[in-house]
Structures are given as structure tokens and as C-alpha cells.
Amino acid sequence: MFLHRLYQITLVSLAFAFASTTVNAEPVVDKPAPLFSGASADGSTIKLADLHGKTVVLEWTNHECPFVVKHYESGNIPNLQKDAVAKGIVWLQVITSAPGKQGNVDGETARKLNAHRGATPTNTVLDSDGSIGKLYGATNTPQFFIIDPQGVLVYKGGIDSIPSADQSDIGKAENYVSAALADLAAGRKVAKSSTKPYGCSVKYAG
């Protein structure tokens, strides 16, 4: 009986240890961003390490998610992309939807969707196995991570302060992404470096 009880305690301890490791594995603001390598929509391979020296925006997206639709149909995200890319920022969409799940697309479809929506990211990373999403602890679409030229994560969270799928809320909301990029460009510490993302859940396999 004692040995059985000891076995149960050991299993519980291991479970807690694993959970703690999983939580701690998520990227931390002001720490180096997790390095990754992924296939892009244009057929090339994107490696975060190769982008050292540039500001990088990672945008988790799913074109079928109503919250994503809100920010694309209104022009909000395409305008952010256009402004950022014009300033030399690398803007990467990340599509983590697994095969058979909402939002899963191939590279050609991703490019056509962007052309149709007037979207101008630097490129789109196809993460159908979810490895990059899990590396970053991505939970929602849309969700953003901003990495400074030294490879340090300076922002993670939502696009703005009003969690709705209503386009009329965009003008009333505080845009956390544009504010973070402005702080970074001005050499300031990002004032709101971690916010709560909202939107659809990332469609991982399983």
C-alpha cells in the first residue's frame, strides 16, 4: 500500500514538473526569441537566425477566423503590414492550422488570399505541424510577437484593446502592435509589452 501511494505521488510530481517545463518554455519578453526554421508560401525556407539585425513581426493568422476577417476587410492589418515593410521591418504571417482544420492552406492559396486582400507581408510561414506555434505558445488568431534587431522578444499579445469581431471597434481601440513598433523605432522600451490576445483558437492537430 505504501509503495502504491509513493508511486502515485511520484507520478503527480512528474506531471507538475512537466507542466512547469511547458509553461516556462513559452517565450519571455526581454529574453531572446525562440529560433525557428519553416517553409514559406513562396517555397523558400525562413530561418529567424538569418533575420538578425532586423525587426521582425510574427502574425499568427487564419483567414477564416471572424476576428482575422475583421482586421483584413477593414484594411487594419494590411495597412500595418504596408507601413512596417516600408520601414524595413520583416513581417511574417504564420499559419499554424493543421491539415483538415479551419484556415489550413497551401503556399499558392496563401499568396492568392494576400493578393485578394491587399495584404503585403514580407512572407508567410506554413506551420501546419504546429511546431512553431507551440514553440511560441501561440493560442489565438490574430496574435503577434515582435522581435527587435538583437533577436530579443519585445512584445507578445493581441492586436488591440477591444476584443470583438466588429469592425466599428477598430477606431476606438488602442492598437498595441503599432504602439510597440513606434516605441521600438524611437529607442524606447515597449510600454505595453505583454497583452492578452483575442480571437479564434489556433487550430492545432488533434
N, C-alpha and C positions, 0 to 999 in steps of 0.2 A: 504493500500500500504506500509506504514511504517513497519507494523508488518510483512508483507510478506518479505520485504527486510531484516529485523532483523533476521527472520527465516533462510534466505539464508546465511547470514553472520555467524550465529551460526553453521550451517552445515559445512561450509567451514573451520571454526576454528577447529571444531571437527575432520574433515578429516586430517588437518595438524597435529593436536595433535596425532592422531592415527599413522600417517606416521612417526612422530618423535619417537614415542614409539617403532615402529617396527624397525627402524634403530638403535636406542640405545640398543635394545635387543640383537643385534649381539655381539658375544664375542669380548673382547678388549684385545689386547696384554698387558702383565704385570698385568692383573687382573685375578681373579680366573676363571678357565674354567667352563662353564656350566655343571652341573652334569646331568647324564642321566642313564637310565637303558634300556637295549634292549636284545632281543632274539639273540642268536648266532647260527651259522651254525651247531654247534655240539649239539644243544639242550639245552645248559645251558643259564643262564641269566648273562649278563655282566653289572656290575654297576661300573661307573667311581669312585665312592667313595671308592670302595674296592681296587682300584689300587693306593691309596695314598702311597707315598714313592717310586714310580717307575716313570720313564719317559715313557710317552705314546704318540704314534704316531697314529693319526686318518687319514686314507687314504680313501677319497671318490673315489669309483671306479664303472666302468660299462664295463664289458668285451667286449661289442660290440662297444664301442666308439673307433674310429680310433686312437685317441690320447693316450688312455689307451693301445691299442694293440701295439702301437709303443714302449712303455716303458716296456711291458711284453715280447714281442717277442725278443727284443734286450737283455733282461736279466737285464735291468737297475733297475726296481723296485724289482724284485726278489732278486737281489744282495744287494740292500739297506735293504730289509727285513732280509735277512740272516745275514748280518753284525750286524744289530741293535738287533735282537733277541739273537744273540750270546753274546751280551754285557748286556743282562738282560733288554733290552727295550721291553715294551709291544707294539706290532704293531697290530692295529686293522683296517682291511678293513671295510668300511661302504658302504652297498649297499642300496641306497635310491630309486631306480627305483620302481615305483608303479606297481601293477598288470596290465598286458597288455601293459606295456611300455618297451622300449628298455632296456635290461640289468637286468630285473627282474628275479630272480632265487630263488629256494628254497635252504635249507641248504645243502642237498645232492649234488645238482648241483654245488653249490659254492665250496664245498670241492673237487669235481671231477675236476672242472676247475683249481683250485690251484695246484692239483697234476699234471695235464697235463702240466701246465705252469712252473712247478718248483717253484711255489710261496710258501713261508713259513711264512705267517703272524702268529701272536700268535693266532688270531681267526678272524672271520668275523661276523660283526653285521648286521642283517637283519632289515632294516628300511623302509619297504615297505609303511608304512603310512606317512613317511616323517617327523615324529616328531623330530627326532634327527637332520636331515638335516636342518630343519627350525630353530631349537634351535641354530645351529652353523652358520646359514646363508650360507650354502653350495650352491654354484652356478655351479660348474664345476666338471667334472671328466677328469683327476685326480685333486684332491685338497687336501691339507694337513693342519693339525693342530697339533702342538707339545705342550705337556703339561709337565711341569717339576715335579719332585718328590713332590713338595709342592702343586701341583694342580693348578699352575699358567700357563696360556697360554703364551708361549714364541715365538711361530711362527704360522703364518697363511698365506696361499697363494699357489703359484704354485710350481711345482717340479723343474723347472729350468728357465733359462733366454731366451730360444728361443721357441716361441710359434708356433710349427709346428708339423705335424704328420709324419715327415721324420726322420727315424732312424739315418741317417747320421749326423743330427744336434746334437745328444746327446753328442758326444765327444767335440763339440765346445761350448757347453752351460755351464753356471755356475750352478751347482746343489745346489739349495737353501736348500733343505732338508738335504743333507749330511753336508753342511756347518753349518747349525743351530745345528745339533746334535753334531758336533765337538766343536762348541763354548760352548754348554751346558756341554759337558763332561770335557772341560778344565776349567770350572768355570767362563767362560766369558759371558757377556751379548751378546745375539744373535745380530750380526751386522746388518743383514737384516731380521728384524722380521716380516715384512708385505710386501708381494709382490702380484702382480696381477696373479691370476690363469688363466690358459687357458685350452681349451679342449671342450668337449661336455657339453651342459647344463644338470643339474641334472633333471632326468625325474620324477618330482613330479606328483601326481594325478591331473586330471583336465585339 
